Structures are given as structure tokens and as C-alpha cells.
Amino acid sequence: MNRDVTRILSAIQSGDRNAASELLPLVYEELRRLAQSKMHHEKSGHTLQPTALVHEAFLRLVGGEDQSEWDGRGHFFAAAAEAMRRILIDNARRRGRQKHGGDFVRRELSEVNAFVDTDNVDELLALDDALTKLAAEDAELAKMVELRYFTGLTTEETAKVLGVSSRTVKRNWAYARAWLQREMSL
């Protein structure tokens, strides 16, 4: 088997595309054990499975245009272990970005002009569409946004008009701003 792996690795390096399909059955079980070992050190609830890790690493090693040169079977498995480590790190970074807002850009909001540049017609139309959706879900919340944003009422004035406490208006205002910004960024 060791000779077969070394022969197939040489064929892959020589440019034989069919050789990669011969290699996977020979190395699959060992790559799977390696993947399970790497995954054992990951936190529970990991979305990447050992089988997917094996396939991704294999594609990185033999599926790309840039073929690495391996000095035999041991070097190939060392490269596979490194590829798996990089895949796990990339996956963890991606999860971390998603956990902390992903591709969203943080913007500071002023109290009055919280959602859009009123000179930008497209943003104003997007706000109108988002506010219509909000009204369908929570009419009182949409009314509060209209009072705060379009009429410029303060927190206390809005609370008085709606017959709720200032704390309720502050809490709802924070929620509404976040909801509308998310809706407008979709």
C-alpha cells in the first residue's frame, strides 16, 4: 500500500488528473482518523464533520491548480494534517465573525437622524419599506418611530403621547433602531 500511495503521488505531480481518484480510497481511512483526532480538540457543537474535513483537505492537496511536491507518503499526511488545521482555523474565524456581527459595519446613531441620510432618496425609501414591515409586525412600535424620527419628539414627549413611561420609549427606541437597520441592510 505504501508503494501504491507513493506511485500515485508521483503520478499526480506529473499531472495525471485521474491519479487523484485512485489516491482517495487508499488514504481515506487514515485521513479520517487524522480528522477525528483534530476534531476531538474542537469545542462541542462544531458544524464541521470529520468527513467534510477530509474531503476539504483532500481537495486542497490534490484538487487545485498548484500541485505540491510530496516526498512520499509521510510528507503527504503531514501536509494533510496542516491543511486540516488551516481549515479548522478558517472555520473558527468565520464563526467568530458571524458571532460578532459578521459583515455588518458598526455605525454610531444620533438620536434624531438614526436611520438614514434624509438627503439620500434611496435610503429614505428603504426606511419607508422597513417601517411598513415593522408596522405589520408591531403597529405601536412603528408609531413610536414615526413620532421620534419624523416629528422629532423627545423621549419624554413621545412617552406622553403614547401614554407609556420614558423607560419604555427608550427601550423600544433602541430595539426599533436595531430592527430597522437590520431590515434596511438586507
Secondary structure, 3 states (H helix, E strand, C coil): CHHHHHHHHHHHHCCCCCHHHHHHHHHHHHHHHHHHHHHHCCCCCCCCCHHHHHHHHHHHHHCCCCCCCCCCHHHHHHHHHHHHHHHHHHHHHHHHHHHCCCCCCCCCCCCCCCCCCCCCHHHHHHHHHHHHHHHHHCHHHHHHHHHHHHCCCCHHHHHHHHCCCHHHHHHHHHHHHHHHHHHHHC
